[in-house]
Amino acid sequence: MRSRLTEAYLPIDIGAMRPAGFHTEKYESVRRCCEKVDKGSGWRLIESCPVCQGSERHNLMHKCGIDIVQCTNCLLGYSTMFPVDLADVYSDQSYLDQARHDYEDNILYRMERFAKERTQILVKWLNKSPEDCQLLDVGCGTGWFIEVPRQQAFTVSGHAPGARFDANTAQRLGVKIWTCDLVDIVPKSLFNVVTMFDVLEHTPDPLTVLKQVEQLLVPG
């Protein structure tokens, strides 16, 4: 079963995604982010599973002073601490510098390997042409994904927390980047497609995020 599933996808060049020193660099980036939160608005404790609300869990690992646990009911892995204010992380200059570095390091590979494949999947399942579709990429970061659907005639925009981060992406791509909470995006029922890649694990309440996204989609 697994081999049949993986045959449908392109191979991944691990060297392009995880060059020498990647894990050490990422760990140091996370450690610095944690220090920013410590000095900023601090943390709030996550005492139950963000998905099923179960309270039973067991430890998976301990990193940067934070326990990463697994829910014994639904098996979700999650962090037991979450920043009170995400701006402590995403609006920090060091985070933006790291994102720019990542963008410049392997942007062409990400676009060729992932963005094209994902856009093809979207086109396959849409019941209208890309020219008639509004696409919102939640957690767009440096915007490497939305460059490809834009090339295929989608009207694209992004969502990213942190004023410095979104300004950099908006200026480079020349597209609208929303910085408000998802619930404050207007008008509702605007988008034919909402994408989220590597996003839900960064949210304290993923079910609420999905419900907010549903309100942004054109009915049906």
C-alpha positions, 0 to 999 in steps of 0.5 A: 500500500505504501509503495503504491502511494509513494509512486504517485509522487516525485522523489525528494532530494534530501540533500537539497532540503537538509544540507550539511549543518541544517539541524544544528542551524535550526536548533539554534534558531528555535533556541533563540526564538524561545529566548525571545518569548521568555523575554517577551510576553511569555508562555501559556501552558497547553494542558489538554490535546488541541484536537480531542481535548484529552488530558492523558499524554506521555512525553516524547522529548524535551527541547529548549525547556519545553516538553513535546508530548503525544495524546494517548487518545488521538495520538497527536503530538504537541507542545506543552507550551505556546507563546502568548504573543506569536509576534515575539517569534514572527516579528523578530528580525532574526526570524526574518533573516533566517527565513530569507536565508532559507528562501535563497538557499533552496527556493528553486528546488522547493518551487520545482519539486513541491509548488508545481506538484501541489498546484497540479493537484489543485487544478485537478480537483477544481471545477473551474479554471485557475483564471476564475479562482482566488487562492489564499495561502495561509502561513505563506512565509516567504511566498515560495508556493504562491509564485507557481499558482500565480504563474498559472493565472490564479489570483493569489494572496497570502496570510502571514503574522508579523509586519516585517515578514509580510512586508518583505513577501508582499514587496517581492511578489507584489501581492496582497499579504493579510496580517490580521487574524483569519477571522478578520479577513473580509469579505467572507466566502471570497476564496475558491482555494485555501492552502496551508503547508506546515501551518497547523502545528504552529497553531494553539487551536487547529480546529478553530483555525480550520473553522475560520478557513471554512468561512473564507471559502466560497460555499461548495 
